[in-house]
């Protein structure tokens, strides 16, 4: 059994398509099929059920998959430890970020690149549930996102700052003259809301169960486009207040609703090796002006 064979098996198990798996691995399909067949021969067990149209895992394949993933992860951890011994001269740091955190990330990325030019940064923007799935599979090293409503058993969440759910509009909109915005006041305006699944929308839906009085004109799963619409129209949106950090011509006003807190966190896997580069990136982020401003706003 070879590590390469396990990687081929895992990719085939995830795609359930030998052709797609081979393409993603940049190898010929015949090579992938041959290596998986050799793995099955070595184990004396069939891992896939095959027919002319599809493949699926056998019972042995189902048992094998988490074990193979752990073996691959352990081997990569070994390499990461060696890279750390080189004092951050090489390696890759994989970061998962929700769109609400994009505005506070630039400062730290620039600082990190200047200090550690030999480390490649791979930054992935997705929704919270997608990022947590990637974290669980070891495909990213940590996630920057608000704390989920329900704690995740295998994840540690370390607080960076506190935030509030806010109404956001252009700077000359009448709603931004208020200190707080009630739901009754929000009903007076046409809304452009983040799409379901985004953390700000999840937080909003948790405190506003009845949307019948709201005039929702558009829903978007891209925060940057949402903010562009708000800047250029009379639309009002609802986001975490930090989402507009360094965004010109827009203002935020906290919503006057119960439990209006969103906690910005660094999420990492419990009981797993954490790269030195990750610790250094989080340190720089914690000391950044963007995060310090968020922290000071709650003092």
C-alpha positions as MATLAB code, in Angstrom:
seq = 'XXXXXXXXXXXXXXXXXXXXXXXXXXXXXXXXXXXXXXXXXXXXXXXXXXXXXXXXXXXXXXXXXXXXXXXXXXXXXXXXXXXXXXXXXXXXXXXXXXXXXXXXXXXXXXXXXXXXXXXXXXXXXXXXXXXXXXXXXXXXXXXXXXXXXXXXXXXXXXXXXXXXXXXXXXXXXXXXXXXXXXXXXXXXXXXXXXXXXXXXXXXXXXXXXXXXXXXXXXXXXXXXXXXXXXXXXXXXXXXXXXXXXXXXXXXXXXXXXXXXXXXXXXXXXXXXXXXXXXXXXXXXXXXXXXXXXXXXXXX';
ca = [
       0.000    0.000    0.000;
       1.349    3.396   -1.007;
       0.387    6.883    0.131;
      -0.204    7.821   -3.509;
      -2.763    5.020   -3.826;
      -4.607    6.286   -0.749;
      -4.767    9.798   -2.212;
      -6.156    8.407   -5.460;
      -8.702    6.338   -3.552;
      -9.883    9.318   -1.453;
     -10.316   11.559   -4.486;
     -12.234    8.846   -6.350;
     -14.421    8.245   -3.282;
     -15.206   11.970   -3.026;
     -16.100   12.395   -6.696;
     -17.507    8.900   -7.352;
     -16.219    9.391  -10.859;
     -12.845    8.050  -11.989;
     -12.626   10.505  -14.878;
     -13.259   13.558  -12.689;
     -10.886   12.254  -10.016;
      -8.117   11.715  -12.554;
      -8.569   15.212  -13.995;
      -8.363   16.818  -10.560;
      -5.170   14.864   -9.860;
      -3.694   15.681  -13.286;
      -3.152   12.028  -14.170;
      -4.541    9.684  -16.789;
      -7.718    7.828  -15.871;
      -6.018    4.538  -16.701;
      -3.269    5.291  -14.166;
      -5.818    6.074  -11.458;
      -7.816    2.923  -12.200;
      -4.659    0.810  -12.179;
      -3.454    2.175   -8.841;
      -6.857    1.684   -7.188;
      -7.020   -1.868   -8.552;
      -3.544   -2.514   -7.126;
      -4.718   -1.158   -3.761;
      -7.734   -3.485   -3.830;
      -5.445   -6.424   -4.686;
      -3.090   -5.551   -1.812;
      -6.033   -5.397    0.607;
      -7.765   -8.380   -0.981;
     -10.993   -6.368   -0.743;
     -13.101   -4.556   -3.342;
     -13.410   -0.850   -2.517;
     -15.707    0.239   -5.350;
     -18.731   -1.241   -7.060;
     -18.348   -0.476  -10.773;
     -20.676   -0.561  -13.735;
     -20.688    1.126  -17.122;
     -22.461    4.223  -15.786;
     -21.267    4.873  -12.239;
     -19.201    3.784   -9.259;
     -20.013    3.633   -5.580;
     -18.202    2.589   -2.432;
     -18.513   -0.917   -1.088;
     -18.833   -1.521    2.635;
     -15.057   -1.936    2.762;
     -14.660    1.350    0.877;
     -16.871    3.153    3.397;
     -14.705    1.837    6.236;
     -11.516    2.645    4.354;
     -12.345    6.282    3.538;
     -11.944    7.925    6.989;
      -8.861    5.799    7.693;
      -7.272    6.825    4.401;
      -8.041   10.492    5.071;
      -6.417   10.258    8.505;
      -3.310    8.590    7.062;
      -2.963   11.293    4.413;
      -3.516   14.016    7.011;
      -0.874   12.488    9.307;
       1.636   12.346    6.464;
       0.980   15.983    5.591;
       1.327   16.904    9.262;
       4.781   15.319    9.227;
       5.785   17.515    6.301;
       4.288   20.592    7.967;
       6.308   19.998   11.117;
       9.501   19.839    9.090;
       8.585   23.073    7.330;
       8.002   24.726   10.692;
      11.530   23.733   11.726;
      12.739   25.825    8.795;
      11.494   28.927   10.606;
       8.694   29.728    8.232;
      10.911   29.851    5.183;
       8.599   27.674    3.139;
       5.175   26.066    3.174;
       1.546   26.843    2.435;
      -1.086   28.343    4.705;
      -4.699   27.603    3.731;
      -7.220   30.082    5.125;
     -11.004   29.915    4.936;
     -12.845   33.242    5.147;
     -16.490   34.214    5.094;
     -17.294   37.293    3.005;
     -18.017   39.410    6.091;
     -14.353   39.145    7.116;
     -12.873   40.278    3.798;
     -12.707   43.929    4.848;
     -10.454   43.270    7.857;
      -8.122   40.769    6.175;
      -6.086   42.900    3.740;
      -3.882   44.561    6.359;
      -2.790   41.234    7.857;
      -2.227   39.576    4.474;
       0.128   42.403    3.448;
       2.023   42.235    6.762;
       2.372   38.460    6.603;
       3.597   38.498    2.993;
       6.229   41.083    3.877;
       7.496   39.113    6.878;
       7.295   35.625    5.330;
       7.633   35.889    1.545;
       8.454   32.182    1.219;
       5.057   31.029    2.498;
       2.268   30.700   -0.021;
      -1.133   31.934    1.109;
      -4.182   30.127   -0.237;
      -7.318   32.072    0.777;
     -10.758   30.598    0.118;
     -14.018   32.589    0.396;
     -17.116   30.491    0.998;
     -20.137   30.216    3.263;
     -19.613   29.093    6.853;
     -20.918   25.537    6.422;
     -18.739   24.971    3.346;
     -15.640   26.239    5.141;
     -16.262   24.050    8.176;
     -16.542   21.021    5.903;
     -13.166   21.898    4.359;
     -11.700   22.394    7.839;
     -12.943   18.975    8.953;
     -11.269   17.368    5.933;
      -7.991   19.174    6.615;
      -8.146   21.111    3.343;
      -7.829   24.452    5.142;
      -5.880   25.259    8.312;
      -8.323   27.634    9.996;
     -11.499   29.615    9.368;
     -12.243   33.281    9.969;
     -15.972   33.630   10.580;
     -18.537   34.591   13.155;
     -19.266   32.035   15.843;
     -21.994   29.624   14.711;
     -25.285   29.503   16.563;
     -24.722   25.854   17.466;
     -21.180   24.943   18.641;
     -19.380   22.337   16.546;
     -18.018   19.369   18.487;
     -14.621   19.133   16.778;
     -13.955   22.871   16.455;
     -12.388   25.393   18.836;
     -13.550   28.995   18.385;
     -11.191   31.714   19.636;
     -12.722   35.179   19.939;
     -11.215   38.071   17.962;
     -13.869   40.747   18.499;
     -17.546   41.409   19.178;
     -19.843   42.833   16.530;
     -23.470   43.795   15.994;
     -26.025   43.149   13.314;
     -26.723   46.500   11.661;
     -28.765   48.252    9.030;
     -26.419   49.496    6.292;
     -27.185   52.251    3.806;
     -25.436   55.005    1.878;
     -24.187   57.899    3.998;
     -26.996   60.333    3.043;
     -29.816   57.847    3.624;
     -32.253   58.944    6.378;
     -31.898   55.653    8.258;
     -28.227   56.298    9.137;
     -29.119   59.384   11.184;
     -30.566   57.149   13.897;
     -28.647   55.688   16.849;
     -30.492   52.365   16.551;
     -32.998   50.922   14.106;
     -36.078   48.991   15.218;
     -37.707   46.355   13.054;
     -40.725   48.629   12.656;
     -38.458   51.328   11.213;
     -36.742   48.797    8.959;
     -40.135   47.918    7.439;
     -40.365   51.444    6.007;
     -37.514   50.847    3.550;
     -36.834   48.613    0.565;
     -34.284   45.961    1.491;
     -31.470   44.138   -0.268;
     -30.596   41.251    2.029;
     -27.716   38.788    2.074;
     -28.855   35.396    0.807;
     -29.851   32.574    3.116;
     -26.778   30.696    4.286;
     -24.598   33.772    4.794;
     -23.882   34.395    8.468;
     -25.438   37.863    8.615;
     -28.639   36.458    7.101;
     -28.616   33.518    9.502;
     -28.256   35.925   12.424;
     -31.023   38.166   11.061;
     -33.412   35.246   10.533;
     -32.754   34.034   14.080;
     -34.070   37.310   15.536;
     -36.683   38.091   12.861;
     -38.834   35.035   12.322;
     -41.661   36.890   10.558;
     -40.583   38.572    7.318;
     -44.108   39.415    6.153;
     -43.725   43.101    6.986;
     -40.384   43.499    5.253;
     -40.031   44.788    1.698;
     -37.282   42.489    0.423;
     -36.476   43.497   -3.150;
     -33.318   41.453   -3.744;
     -31.218   38.757   -2.068;
     -27.533   38.242   -2.890;
     -24.850   35.816   -1.763;
     -22.029   38.260   -2.602;
     -21.455   40.943    0.038;
     -19.271   43.199   -2.130;
     -21.969   43.477   -4.814;
     -24.564   44.018   -2.095;
     -22.580   46.972   -0.761;
     -22.191   48.409   -4.262;
     -25.969   48.341   -4.686;
     -26.461   50.071   -1.347;
     -23.929   52.782   -2.251;
     -25.700   53.565   -5.525;
     -29.382   53.284   -4.528;
     -31.791   53.906   -1.651;
     -31.733   50.229   -0.726;
     -30.977   49.210    2.861;
     -29.221   45.979    3.768;
     -28.526   44.116    7.000;
     -24.955   43.025    7.756;
     -22.492   42.755   10.588;
     -21.210   46.284   11.199;
     -17.595   45.267   10.492;
     -18.597   44.367    6.922;
     -18.328   48.032    5.923;
     -14.827   48.554    7.315;
     -12.913   50.699    4.779;
     -15.954   50.786    2.459;
     -16.575   54.418    1.406;
     -19.924   56.225    1.338;
     -21.873   53.766    3.501;
     -22.826   53.829    7.168;
     -24.132   51.253    9.639;
     -26.664   51.591   12.456;
     -27.113   48.754   14.996;
     -30.441   46.952   14.937;
     -32.485   47.357   18.099;
     -33.208   43.649   18.618;
     -32.502   41.208   21.478;
     -29.208   39.298   21.525;
     -27.762   41.488   18.809;
     -24.201   40.240   19.012;
     -22.035   38.518   16.423;
     -18.731   37.201   17.709;
     -15.823   37.226   15.261;
     -13.659   34.142   15.751;
     -10.740   32.080   14.546;
     -11.972   28.484   14.182;
      -9.509   25.584   14.378;
      -9.795   21.817   14.699;
      -9.464   20.361   18.180;
      -6.664   17.905   18.923;
      -4.813   18.518   15.672;
      -1.429   19.946   14.765;
      -1.487   23.681   14.138;
       1.089   25.165   11.796;
       3.460   27.776   13.110;
       2.506   29.923   10.126;
      -1.133   29.781   11.249;
      -0.203   30.926   14.766;
       1.814   33.801   13.338;
      -0.967   34.873   10.962;
      -3.511   34.861   13.804;
      -1.119   36.876   15.987;
      -0.743   39.502   13.268;
      -4.500   39.563   12.727;
      -5.165   40.023   16.454;
      -2.754   42.963   16.527;
      -4.019   44.570   13.311;
      -5.598   48.018   13.312;
      -8.788   46.585   11.826;
      -9.307   44.120   14.688;
      -8.164   46.581   17.377;
     -10.777   49.067   16.160;
     -13.448   46.379   16.389;
     -12.326   45.532   19.936;
     -12.162   49.166   21.063;
     -15.665   49.885   19.785;
     -17.001   47.597   22.519;
     -14.993   49.143   25.386;
];
